[in-house]
Amino acid sequence: MNITNDLICQNLSIRDGRLYMGEHDVMALARIYGTPLYVMDEDRIRDRCRTYLDAVREAFGTQGGVYYASKACSFKQIYRIMSDMGMGIDVVSPGEIATAVKAGFDMSKACYHSNNKTDEDIRYALSMGVGVLAVDSEDELRAISTIASDMGRVQDIYLRITPGIDPHTYSAVATGKVDSKFGSAIETGQAMAITSLALTLPSINLIGYHCHVGSQVFDSEVYLATAGVMLDFIKEVKDTLSYTISRLDLGGGYGVRYTSLDPSIDIRQNILKVATFIKDKVASLGIDMPAIYFEPGRSIVADSGLTLYTVGSLKRIPGYKNYVSVDGGMTDNPRYALYSSRYTLLNLSRLTQDRDMLCSVVGRCCESGDIIQPDVYMPSTTSRGDIVACLTTGAYNYSMASNYNRVARPPVVMLRGNEHYLAVKRESWDCLHDLDV
Ligand SMILES: Cc1ncc(COP(=O)(O)O)c(C=O)c1O
């Protein structure tokens, strides 16, 4: 097994038998900050933002934009980076709004999602000046209208539409996602009905449609199929209600490499392909070209990140299994437990040794499902004290972390050029019991 195949992220390299992320010896970071530790490469995040922004500008000129889906990873420094890069943000809770506000983000460049915004959430979002609310249902639409009217304003909104595309089987099962908990389906007539309602409400300004068909999508045809359905719907709305939407947000979802088996996606090529398709389709339908937005999360931050752990034990169960236990687990990375997600793990203390032992890398929680990754190869010399890295953990790891078993969440260290700095502190035990009365 050639280790270079496993350097699945562009910012990783091996020098003198040690793993580097950008200009940083990763083991040295474990020594300085301790483990478990999230490491995130700010330069890589900026690079990914630039790729999207440049591609959208090339494809759509000023009639388009990029919102970072901050559910992928949310803390103040991330919002500062997005602000600096000229990105919009997608937020899904008052907590994400509050964090972005605290970071000084211009909330007029934020879009607020969620399939259940309480009245309090809506009032808070409006009072913080959130630019667009993506409306999930008729109940929510009426609530936003009432609250906006009470506050003496007109609120820009998107309607979240379910185009009926299953990202993994879309050609065979074109209606696969109509039963999603999100949005209003075109197929059932609910998308037309909610559009019609939105146009009657005085405190609502309907500016666009939003859709998001899924995540970890590698097939570019999915986006063409989605755009096609949405543009057909825009045409239908124009014909039925004499109303033309000015924006179409195609959501996020582009895939990233978790293992060497995953392909790598050329974002620029994908966006240019979508743009060509959309322009042709708009021309053939005879509708106005909407401004096109994308909302990537994972593909902005995932491969900027890795997580470092210290090995506590190697347990061999003869004839059965080998377990490598580390000092983190489902509390800092629940994705295998939730979705059987694949990951690449490397023993950084023995990077040049043969990976000759099949094992499961497991966490420290009282839960047999606390598995970071089953069936990976590590050197059979793996021992207590070794440092193990789990790659591609920049998305949906810190943001999904929990305190199960009262395990404190790890800090986030960010890398910028030759510098490293703490972006999120290690949670202390005081943080854990501060809310207890
Ligand atoms: C509405 C919406 N937009 C964007 C995203 C981001 O998706 P991804 O991180 O796969 O790019 C999600 C993910 O769930 C989403 O629900």
The ligand as an SDF file (V2000), in Angstrom:
LIG
                    3D

 16 16  0  0  0  0  0  0  0  0999 V2000
  -29.8430   23.9270    2.2790 C   0  0  0  0  0  0  0  0  0  0  0  0
  -28.4530   23.4150    2.2120 C   0  0  0  0  0  0  0  0  0  0  0  0
  -27.5360   24.1210    1.5430 N   0  0  0  0  0  0  0  0  0  0  0  0
  -26.2580   23.7290    1.4840 C   0  0  0  0  0  0  0  0  0  0  0  0
  -25.8330   22.5790    2.1170 C   0  0  0  0  0  0  0  0  0  0  0  0
  -24.3880   22.2150    2.0360 C   0  0  0  0  0  0  0  0  0  0  0  0
  -24.1510   20.9920    1.4720 O   0  0  0  0  0  0  0  0  0  0  0  0
  -22.6640   20.4820    1.2770 P   0  0  0  0  0  0  0  0  0  0  0  0
  -21.9870   20.6450    2.5940 O   0  0  0  0  0  0  0  0  0  0  0  0
  -22.7940   19.0760    0.8810 O   0  0  0  0  0  0  0  0  0  0  0  0
  -22.0350   21.3410    0.2240 O   0  0  0  0  0  0  0  0  0  0  0  0
  -26.7560   21.8000    2.8090 C   0  0  0  0  0  0  0  0  0  0  0  0
  -26.3310   20.5560    3.4670 C   0  0  0  0  0  0  0  0  0  0  0  0
  -27.0370   19.8330    4.0840 O   0  0  0  0  0  0  0  0  0  0  0  0
  -28.1100   22.2300    2.8700 C   0  0  0  0  0  0  0  0  0  0  0  0
  -29.0400   21.5350    3.5340 O   0  0  0  0  0  0  0  0  0  0  0  0
  1  2  1  0
  2  3  1  0
  2 15  2  0
  3  4  2  0
  4  5  1  0
  5  6  1  0
  5 12  2  0
  6  7  1  0
  7  8  1  0
  8  9  2  0
  8 10  1  0
  8 11  1  0
 12 13  1  0
 12 15  1  0
 13 14  2  0
 15 16  1  0
M  END
$$$$
